[in-house]
Amino acid sequence: MNYLIRLVDNEEFPEEQRRLIERRYDQVLIQQLGSPEQVAQARRAWVQAKTREDEATGLDLSLEEKQAIVRWERAEAAARLLAFEGYTGALEELYIDVRLAPAR
């Protein structure tokens, strides 16, 4: 796998539940984006587009960059909802980190 998913800074969940949340999150990303490789590609494209967006105005982004942002954010939103299915706490306080493996 070219990325690592981790529920960050939250001691609320026992280790087994944390792993289940991370696994569900990954499964939904794969379902939404196609394959683990495509998840990594989509995340990388999102990071690059968001970096450019921060450096320039939104009008300066290409159509492909805008699509990369929307594609990742839709997949990530679906993954969050399903990963935390049944959880009744505040989701905005929970953060799942998707860390890309260094490019070779």
SVG drawing of the C-alpha trace seen along z (x, -y; Angstrom):
<svg xmlns="http://www.w3.org/2000/svg" viewBox="-25 -35 38 40">
<polyline fill="none" stroke="black" stroke-width="0.4" points="0.0,0.0 1.3,-3.5 -0.4,-5.2 -1.1,-4.8 -4.4,-5.6 -4.4,-6.5 -7.0,-7.9 -5.0,-10.7 -4.9,-12.0 -8.0,-10.3 -7.9,-8.1 -11.6,-7.7 -11.5,-4.5 -9.9,-1.3 -7.2,0.1 -9.5,2.7 -12.2,0.1 -9.5,-2.4 -8.3,0.3 -11.9,1.0 -12.5,-2.7 -9.3,-2.9 -10.1,0.2 -13.6,-1.0 -12.2,-4.4 -9.7,-2.7 -12.4,-0.3 -14.7,-3.2 -11.8,-5.2 -11.0,-2.2 -14.6,-1.7 -15.0,-5.4 -11.6,-5.8 -11.0,-2.3 -7.9,-0.7 -5.2,-1.4 -3.0,-2.8 -5.8,-5.2 -6.4,-6.2 -2.7,-7.2 -2.9,-9.0 -6.0,-10.9 -4.5,-11.9 -1.3,-13.1 -3.3,-15.1 -5.4,-16.6 -2.3,-17.6 -0.7,-19.2 -3.9,-21.1 -4.5,-22.3 -0.9,-23.5 -1.4,-25.5 -4.7,-26.8 -3.1,-28.1 -0.4,-29.8 -2.7,-31.3 -6.3,-32.4 -8.9,-29.8 -9.2,-31.2 -5.6,-30.1 -6.3,-26.4 -6.7,-24.3 -9.9,-22.3 -8.0,-19.1 -6.8,-20.5 -10.3,-21.6 -11.6,-18.1 -8.9,-16.5 -9.9,-18.6 -13.6,-17.7 -12.9,-14.0 -10.8,-13.5 -13.1,-15.5 -16.2,-13.6 -14.5,-10.3 -13.1,-11.4 -16.5,-12.7 -18.1,-9.3 -15.3,-7.5 -15.7,-9.5 -19.4,-8.9 -19.1,-5.2 -16.0,-4.8 -17.7,-6.4 -21.1,-4.8 -22.9,-4.4 -20.7,-6.9 -22.7,-9.5 -20.0,-12.0 -18.8,-15.1 -17.2,-14.0 -15.5,-17.4 -13.2,-16.7 -12.0,-13.4 -9.1,-13.4 -8.0,-10.6 -4.6,-11.1 -3.8,-9.7 -0.1,-9.7 1.4,-9.0 4.5,-6.9 7.5,-8.9 7.8,-8.9 10.5,-6.7"/>
</svg>
